[in-house]
Amino acid sequence: MWYNKSVIYQIYPLGLCGTPRQNTVEGVTDPQNPRINRLLTWLPHLEKMGIETVCFNPLFESDGHGYDTRDMRKLDQRLGSNEDLKRICNTYNDSGIRIMFDGVFNHVGRGFWAFQDVIQNKANSQYKDWFYIDFNGNSNYNDGFWYEGWEGHFDLVKLNLHNPAVIDHLLESVKEWITEYKISGLRIDVAYTVEPEFLKRLRQHCLQIDPDFFLLGEMIHGDYKQIVNPEMCHSATNYECAKGLVSAFNNKNLFEIAHSLQRQFNPEPWALYQGENRLLSFVDNHDIERVATAINNKNYLPLVYTIMFSQPGIPAIYYGSEWGVEGDTGEADWNLRPQFENPEWNGLTDFLERLIKIRKSSHALAYGGYKTIHLNNQQFLFERKSDEERIVIAVNMADQPETIHFDAGCGQAKELISDTLHDFGGGSTLAPMSAKIWLMEQ
């Protein structure tokens, strides 16, 4: 499938396009110059990087941050109109860039039209069974009834995904997104809390419309196979390795990331994820600290990205991180979701452009198995091998050169980052704080 060889670029449009944080009448965009048009200025940057898939975080009408939905079929008025969104999507698709939307199916905002009807009509509302409501209680908003919120957040009203009317509304919304905006996939917000039977229905529904449709589930912890299987999602967010990478480099202990990779992908029978279970590889996103902030030594960023792009999985880059933008989780995560007038380009971007090109052209990195070759605290070598090619990735995070002796199985290799030949005779010397991707001689 197309997504196995893809690199996903994640954009949080409400942030990048500079919308007000709360959705009020005063924040409505200028129809003659909708804020969402800024996504058009990003297109040449994405094309230059070699990006072919973009995931837009929540776009539809919401109370504030996008995950508190008001209307799943109307572009947020702070960004523009449905026609503006359709124009953006058509332009991206025409340029060869696939689009993914962020599907928020577990909950909605208090401003959601059906919940507003419940607030007004209480037990007489025809939508009272769309949510988990107790009319003998009261909410902290003094609604005159209690309702279940997502993980205790009562600005996020939990949907009743056992209600056929709710399921029909959600699936019809998805159908509209696919047919009107020509999206190729969905990121499923908090997929780990979404009813499993709904995920099964969603997969059947999407694949009936588009047999190549891609479902990516957000999963923060636990066994990813709970949602990544032939009946539910094709992939899930690999938070274990994202956190393991940062910790490994900050603690100068590459055993941390190697342990996770071996636990997940080693060819032994006890490995967790094999075959088609390709997780999403990333080092930051709109919910966690930017990697340029999280990593203590910024010189390690190319090494971190080399492992991320080379490990089993589908690599993802969060907008701005390709040129080293920093950001913490302050101000209710808005620090992670900044506004930019235009993208930037520097040495890190050059490096990521090269990694993207390597990843897209490599059969082994997209489909190959995983094996640890050499490991100590500050050096790490691992192999990715498919039936078409064999690649070895070597990382030295020490500030001194290190010579590694291992059975390469061949005399030389092409080093893909520098586009040079490497001879394995007499050992392989890795420069300080360096990374190599060797395409091994057949």
HELIX and SHEET records of a PDB file:
HELIX    1   1 TRP A    2  LYS A    5  5                                   4    
HELIX    2   2 PRO A   13  LEU A   16  1                                   4    
HELIX    3   3 VAL A   25  GLY A   27  5                                   3    
HELIX    4   4 ARG A   35  ASN A   37  5                                   3    
HELIX    5   5 ARG A   38  MET A   49  1                                  12    
HELIX    6   6 ASN A   82  ASP A   94  1                                  13    
HELIX    7   7 TRP A  113  ASN A  121  1                                   9    
HELIX    8   8 LYS A  122  ASN A  124  5                                   3    
HELIX    9   9 LYS A  128  TRP A  130  5                                   3    
HELIX   10  10 PRO A  164  TYR A  181  1                                  18    
HELIX   11  11 ALA A  191  THR A  193  5                                   3    
HELIX   12  12 PRO A  196  ILE A  209  1                                  14    
HELIX   13  13 TYR A  224  GLN A  226  5                                   3    
HELIX   14  14 TYR A  239  ASN A  250  1                                  12    
HELIX   15  15 PHE A  255  PHE A  265  1                                  11    
HELIX   16  16 VAL A  291  ALA A  294  1                                   4    
HELIX   17  17 LYS A  298  TYR A  300  5                                   3    
HELIX   18  18 LEU A  301  SER A  310  1                                  10    
HELIX   19  19 SER A  321  TRP A  323  5                                   3    
HELIX   20  20 TRP A  334  LEU A  336  5                                   3    
HELIX   21  21 GLY A  347  SER A  361  1                                  15    
HELIX   22  22 HIS A  363  TYR A  367  1                                   5    
SHEET    1   A 8 SER A 235  ALA A 236  0                                        
SHEET    2   A 8 PHE A 214  GLY A 217  1                                        
SHEET    3   A 8 GLY A 185  ILE A 188  1                                        
SHEET    4   A 8 ARG A  98  GLY A 103  1                                        
SHEET    5   A 8 THR A  53  PHE A  56  1                                        
SHEET    6   A 8 ILE A   8  ILE A  11  1                                        
SHEET    7   A 8 ILE A 314  TYR A 318  1                                        
SHEET    8   A 8 LEU A 280  SER A 281  1                                        
SHEET    1   B 2 PHE A  60  SER A  62  0                                        
SHEET    2   B 2 THR A  69  LEU A  75 -1                                        
SHEET    1   C 3 HIS A 107  GLY A 109  0                                        
SHEET    2   C 3 HIS A 153  LYS A 158 -1                                        
SHEET    3   C 3 GLY A 149  TRP A 150 -1                                        
SHEET    1   D 2 ILE A 133  ASP A 134  0                                        
SHEET    2   D 2 TRP A 146  TYR A 147 -1                                        
SHEET    1   E 6 GLY A 369  LEU A 375  0                                        
SHEET    2   E 6 GLN A 379  LYS A 385 -1                                        
SHEET    3   E 6 ARG A 390  ASN A 396 -1                                        
SHEET    4   E 6 SER A 434  MET A 440 -1                                        
SHEET    5   E 6 GLN A 412  GLU A 415 -1                                        
SHEET    6   E 6 THR A 420  ASP A 423 -1                                        
SHEET    1   F 2 GLU A 402  ILE A 404  0                                        
SHEET    2   F 2 SER A 428  LEU A 430 -1                                        
END                                                                             
